[in-house]
Amino acid sequence: MRRFEFVDGNSSKFWVPELQGATFIVTYGRIGTAGQRKEKVFPDEDAAQKEYNKKVAEKVREGYAEVTSGEAPPAPPPKA
């Protein structure tokens, strides 16, 4: 799974895109949190792949850098 991060000044965010058939899933949020998950279902796998490619290119243009292709987002720190 691909993971992108954006760290600049006070901003520290992650963005993880995923394809499951015709469903495009994104998990995003502040680094160190579980984040939020959004799913969008497309009519077919090709349409989902096009959206995936478009969003990845958009995030790279915005300054996100790909940091890994296999790790899950880090778990949030335990609450005291």
C-alpha positions, 0 to 999 in steps of 0.5 A: 500500500502506498503512503504519502506524507506532507510535513511543512511548518506546523503541518504534518499529514498523511494520505494513503490511497487504495484500490479494491476492485471498483472502489477507491479508498483513501485514509488521511489525517495528521501523522500519529493518528488513525485518520479518517477513511473515505470510500468511493465506488465507481462503475468499473475498475478502469474508472477507479484506476483513473481516479486513483492516478489523478489523485496521486498526481494531485497530492504529489503536485501539492508537495506530498512525498511517497514514503513507503509502499507497504506499511500501515499508518502508525498507531496513535500514542497511548492516552495517559 
